[in-house]
Amino acid sequence: MAKRRSLQEDTVALKTKVRESSVKSETPEGNPAIRSLRKRLKRAQRKVRLVKQREKARTAGKAGDEK
């Protein structure tokens, strides 16, 4: 099996792909390939936000237990 990239690496790669594709295309708004890339980017960003939120909640819970 291939090694999976981290969420941050995935979002950076998707951002560059979206940026490059939208520069190359004449109509980036109507291009279905760019649209799917943007959707993938939004999904990855949402996952990153959820992971950060869970981490914050976990560390906040541990700090409350120690007092």
C-alpha positions as CSV (number, residue, x, y, z in Angstrom):
1,M,0.0,0.0,0.0
2,A,1.1,3.5,-0.7
3,K,2.0,5.9,2.1
4,R,-0.8,8.4,2.8
5,R,-0.1,12.1,2.9
6,S,-1.0,14.2,5.9
7,L,-4.0,16.4,5.6
8,Q,-1.9,19.5,5.5
9,E,0.2,18.2,2.7
10,D,-3.0,17.2,0.8
11,T,-4.5,20.7,1.2
12,V,-1.3,22.4,0.0
13,A,-1.2,20.1,-3.1
14,L,-4.8,20.7,-3.9
15,K,-4.4,24.5,-3.5
16,T,-1.6,24.5,-6.0
17,K,-3.5,22.3,-8.4
18,V,-6.6,24.6,-8.2
19,R,-4.5,27.7,-8.6
20,E,-2.6,26.3,-11.6
21,S,-5.7,24.9,-13.3
22,S,-7.7,28.1,-12.9
23,V,-4.8,30.2,-14.5
24,K,-4.6,27.8,-17.5
25,S,-8.4,27.7,-18.1
26,E,-10.2,30.5,-19.9
27,T,-13.4,29.9,-17.9
28,P,-12.5,28.5,-14.5
29,E,-16.0,28.9,-13.1
30,G,-17.6,26.6,-15.7
31,N,-14.8,24.0,-15.8
32,P,-15.9,20.7,-14.2
33,A,-12.3,19.6,-13.4
34,I,-11.6,22.7,-11.5
35,R,-14.9,22.4,-9.7
36,S,-14.1,18.9,-8.5
37,L,-10.7,20.0,-7.4
38,R,-12.3,22.8,-5.4
39,K,-14.7,20.4,-3.8
40,R,-11.8,18.1,-2.8
41,L,-10.0,21.0,-1.4
42,K,-13.0,22.1,0.7
43,R,-13.4,18.5,2.0
44,A,-9.7,18.4,3.0
45,Q,-10.0,21.8,4.7
46,R,-13.1,20.6,6.6
47,K,-11.2,17.5,7.8
48,V,-8.3,19.6,9.0
49,R,-10.6,21.9,10.9
50,L,-12.3,18.9,12.6
51,V,-9.0,17.4,13.6
52,K,-7.8,20.6,15.1
53,Q,-11.1,21.0,16.9
54,R,-10.9,17.5,18.4
55,E,-7.3,18.1,19.4
56,K,-8.3,21.3,21.2
57,A,-11.2,19.6,23.0
58,R,-9.0,16.7,24.0
59,T,-6.2,19.0,25.5
60,A,-8.8,21.2,27.2
61,G,-10.3,18.1,28.8
62,K,-6.9,17.0,30.1
63,A,-6.1,20.4,31.5
64,G,-9.4,20.4,33.4
65,D,-8.7,17.0,34.9
66,E,-5.4,17.9,36.4
67,K,-6.7,20.8,38.5
